[in-house]
Structures are given as structure tokens and as C-alpha cells.
Amino acid sequence: MSKPRYASGVHQVLIVGAGVSGVVLATALTNAGLHVDIVEIHSRWDVLGVGISLQAPALRALKSIGLLDRCVESGFGYSQVFNCDRDGNIEGIIDLPRLSGPQYPACVGMMRPVLQQILADAMSAAGGRVRFGVTVRTLKQTPTNVEVNFTDGTSGVYDLVVGADGARSKVREAIFGVEVKPIYTEQAVWRAMVPRPAHVSARHSYYDGPRHAGFNPVSTEEMYIYLVQTVVGDPRLEPERWPAVMRELLANFGGHIGEVREQIVDPARIVYRPIVSLLLPAPWHRGHVILLGDAAHTPTPQLASGATIAIEDSIVLAELIEANLPLADVFERFMTRRYERCRMVVENSRRLSECERSPSADDVDPTALAAATMKALAAPI
């Protein structure tokens, strides 16, 4: 049976990047009957072995492609975030909305490799395949399609090319120029896997002046501790130093962090990354090429919403392509539904980042700002 061709003229789709947004989009479009190629510059699934928060809007989006139950079963569900002082004393509580129904948690913490495997399995079941170790060498746009040359010497012609290749997107660079790139925020984020104390049942954020730490459970056995650190000059640290440095940075924190801090010992279970931020001005498309996820909007991690808005991008774009609209209308409606929502997340995350670096510069209540953001994200996409 031949696959349908939509009024948009989209049948052959190339997705550059096999991260969360790319694989979700590939699954949705393949299920809809389109031919989808995915290329990934890494030679295999290159997923860091620490945790991720799937908030209520992300769970709602994943429900639309049948993956909600598996994510809930494979992670740790909760429906509140506790904001605390450095000793773990609770100063504010954020009640997260349950958007998928009362039987589901508002948020699920899980291991990133586990989420990637769930998404990869769904894509495979739909018939999608990734070409690893390959990316785009050149893009040449015509009035009706995009001619693509790949780094392995092959080529192809596509009705639509989607750049889902992350904050340092090569597709964005090719379409919008090298001057459009994320900015370094003079912060770095640490994440370390540790055992989960039995009484930890939700995400906690601890505040100590410019340092923001916390933890997020990802299973019945484990959680990850995170720490946001102000770092001028973007210095690099050798991995063997990570455990000792992270323990030292957490020395002033008590509560549950103090309970498990000394169990941060394995560099292989720590991720250290400089924090960057980007909001690409609208529109995020040119010709037959569009960007989504971190390639278009990279929030700092303060609101833990980067994965949420990336997954939503993919679901909305797939829905609009399936709606049998001309491609110009697909792009216009995509930007109408996505830009302000993503702008809010990027700017509110950056505002919290700035307040952590200069606590006296702005009188921001982190609990109130996070709660307002979560409320706004609960609105339909």
C-alpha cells in the first residue's frame, strides 16, 4: 500500500538528531505513514547515564503516542516539588498538575538511557531506523525540496528537513549562520547518581545564596543530586576530580543531601556541564527546513522543562503535518503554538539562573515563578 502524501507536499522527511525530540517526531510521523530518515552524528545511542524529569505536559504529549504507561512504569512518579533552605527546611511547595488523569503522577523522574530506550523501541516498532555516525554535510534548498549530502558520501532529496540536533545544531548553523549560537551563562550543572533514601518521595530544591542544589528520584532505588554552580570563564575539570569537587561544593547543604553526599564517589555516575541558553528569534524555519527542541530554544535547567518543550514541539509538528495543510500553514501554525510557550520557559529559566548568580539583583520568589510557569505549561498545546 502506498503511503499518503499530505497537502503540505510532505512525504519524505529527514530528521537530523536522534535525541528525545528527533525520535518522538520520527515515531509520530512514521506511524502517520510518512517516509522518515534519521541521521545521528554519534556512532551509537550516546545518552548520559543520569536522570531526567518528565513533567506533566511531557507525559501528556507522550500519552498521545501511547508511551505514557511505559514511562510511568519505568520511572518514579510524584506530584510535588519542595523548595527548601540549605538545611532542607521546606520554604515552599509547588503542587504539580496531573494532566493525564488522577491515576497518573504529575511528573516522572527516570534514567535518561531508560527513556531513550522506550522512545527507540517505539520508533523501531513504527518502522523507523537511525543511521548512526552520519550527519548532514550540505543542504541545498530548491522551491520544492531540500537536496542533502551526508558525511558518509550518500545523498537524498527531502520534502522537509528537521533540525533536532541540539543546542549546538549544525542545521541551525547552516540555515541561520554561525553567529546564532547559545550563550554561556557563567554557570555549570552537576548531576550525580546516589541511592534514594526510603523517605524521599518527590523532587526537592535547596537554595544557599548563589548555589542551587536538590535531588530527583528516578526509581525505587536511586535518585540524582543536582547542583548549579556559578563558574566564571567556563573552566574544564578532569573527570577523576569530579566526585571530590562535587562533595566539597555540597558541603554546606544538610537535609537529605547531607545524608547521601559522601556516596558521590564514582566519576562514571556524574555529569558536569557548562550551562548555555538560547532562544532563536521567530521564525524557526527557512524554506523546507525547520528547527525544534534545543536547536531552537535551549533553557537553563532551573525549571527542568527542556525535555518537556522539546517533546511538545515534535507532537505539535507531527499533528500539523497530519492535518493536511500546506507546508507554509504548517510552519505558521507551529510558530503560533510554540514560540510564546517556549519563550516563557527559556526566559523564566534564565531569570532564575540570573538570580542565583546575583541573589540581590532581583527580588524573585523562585517558588512563585516556578509555580506560575508550571501553571502556564498546563494549558493545552
Number of C-alpha atoms within 10 A of each C-alpha: 3 6 11 13 15 17 14 19 16 23 20 17 21 25 26 27 27 29 21 22 27 28 28 27 28 33 26 24 25 22 18 16 17 21 20 22 19 23 21 23 18 14 10 12 16 13 14 13 17 21 27 23 25 26 29 24 26 27 26 25 24 23 15 11 15 12 16 18 12 14 22 18 12 17 23 24 26 21 19 18 21 19 21 21 19 23 16 20 13 14 12 16 15 16 15 19 20 20 20 18 10 9 7 18 21 24 27 29 26 27 24 18 17 18 21 19 13 16 25 23 15 21 22 16 13 17 15 21 18 22 16 16 13 20 23 21 16 16 17 12 18 11 7 13 19 22 16 20 17 15 14 11 9 11 13 12 17 21 20 23 27 23 27 31 28 25 19 18 21 21 26 27 14 14 20 15 11 12 7 16 20 21 12 15 20 18 23 21 20 18 24 27 27 23 16 21 15 9 7 14 18 20 24 22 23 26 21 16 14 17 20 23 25 24 24 27 31 27 20 15 12 19 27 28 30 26 23 26 22 22 15 11 11 15 9 9 11 7 14 12 11 22 21 14 14 23 18 12 15 22 13 13 23 17 14 18 23 17 11 16 20 16 14 22 19 15 17 15 17 23 17 19 14 20 23 20 20 23 22 19 11 11 15 23 21 12 17 20 23 22 26 26 27 25 28 30 26 30 31 27 20 23 21 16 25 25 21 25 28 27 25 25 27 25 24 21 23 22 17 18 24 21 13 16 17 15 20 13 14 21 23 13 15 20 19 13 16 17 19 12 17 25 18 15 28 24 16 21 24 21 18 22 26 18 18 25 21 13 16 11 10 12 8 14 12 19 18 13 16 20 18 14 18 21 13 13 22 18 10 9 15
